[in-house]
Amino acid sequence: MSVGSITAEIARRICDSENVGYSQGEDRRSWYAAADAHGRVSNPQNADCSSLAAGSISYGLHHTYGVPWGHKALLEINDFWTGNLRAGMEARGFDEVNWPDENLTPDGGFQVGDIVLSAGNEGGVGHVIVIVESGYDPLESEAWIAETGDIYGERGDQTGQETRTKRYSEHPHTLRGAWTSCHRFNEAKFLQQWPEFRKGKAASTVPAPARPASSAPAHAHGIDISSHQGGLNIAAIWADFVIVKVTEGTGYENPYWRAQAEATLAAGKRLGLYHFANDEDAGEQARFFLDRAKAYSGRATFWLDWEADALNLAPSDALVILNQMAAETRSTPGIYLNGQGMESGNWSAVAGRFPLWYAGGPEYSDYGRAYSDPPIPNVPYWGGNVLIHQYTEDGYLPGYNSHLDLDRLRDRSAWDTMKGGGQVAASAPAAAPAPSASPYTGKKNKSDGQSELVCNGNFGIATIGRLQQVMGTAIDGVLDEDGSPAVERLQSFLNSAVKADQQTALNDAPRLDEDGVLGPDTWRTLQFLIMAWHREYLPAGWDFADWVDGEAGTATIGALQRALNNSRANSGRLW
């Protein structure tokens, strides 16, 4: 038996012999959780198209190579759907089969166990099928549609067609030319990626490239809630993260927030806490929020929601709150903005330091009913570096019969790093921060023996503190929006290092204003200098236009961190 034959056998059994219906809800993987070693289920269950494909592949890998259940070499269903299934398969030995656009089938026809995608992010409709026989017009098995004609249904196949096997040529997506790719298992590729599963050989004796630290996707899906969702059963909701409203202004506290926060942590989900700002005093708002939320330091990320009446204030007021959050929680907070908020002022100083949670994008309020994977918006100041994208306020998830805000997190590790070390309580010994949350590598800087930064692109307290140390100023991990001595000294160094004619070409001025403000001109000059002196700090393949843009994106901050790791304390210069 091969991976392909077992994949096809399991998919066809689920579709033809087992009482498995269709749903995209929390129970989309219930068939996989309930099935025995042979893919049989004893009571009604559900699948969706991607869980059927991913689960069937996992059966194939398990039975062919002995990959243990739960191992990263298997496709964990909750992490994959049609939009990222290609990457998941490619990390587990699959190759794309050549398929000319003008043909209805790939070169040489189909083989048993082929996976055929219609990926929405590649011009398709968001569907996947499993080929269960070879040829140019084979049978395929698929999870198709719920008994309601919608994407959510009761467990079990009420119509006999919720999961089904159908002739490829008769499929509506074939007739409309909606398939985008075909993928086929390659044993040699899989064993190179996962050498521990070579039969008869110890993994330690097999010369092969090191396996990736994790094959799970970086992204995650989640929701943000307030008192309006006071009755929500958080444990029952499919979400990797939940961001909870704590306070608004200086006088409103969500009466459910503590219960919502504790339920999130108890369910093993990532927790975020946010303050909804209004046009009251910024310092008082920060105090009102932190008096309640900072007890969750080290366990949650913290967010400032800046919209509505808050737009009567300035970005400098937002910085007051963000700086206070950062200082008291020993973390890197983030800011929530929509399109109107983005246009309300100059956010360059905020963008240089704090991650963005952005609400907007095409057809924002109507963008689907369930989790989707819309394109990440390109916005002012942050560019494409949007950490969280709220793409609808009209979402619907099983387990809750009202609308929900749905959010996509671009990078789980960035979220985990934002939590930092957390607040140290005076009355209790401080707990050691988790390794993934630490801003330091544990190594020593070769230049001066100081702790080396993790080059993660996060302009947080540790990075700012190291900049202050290198520039020889007071170290508190905070930069004042009105001007920071450390930035003044950095600007002075840049003025000495970059010629006047070069700066004029970059910024239409021969010198930077040494005003201590990290604006686009300063970032652009720093980017130019890094490109001239340390091109190896740039991402592979980036050219001048990609790099020198005056925006403090993840790549730029990561390069600055590398520069700081190669700089001496109190030197007043990089490198």
Summary of the structure (lengths in Angstrom):
residues: 575
radius of gyration: 26.2
end to end distance: 58.4
largest distance: 76.4
contacts: 1934
relative contact order: 0.08
helix: 36%
strand: 18%
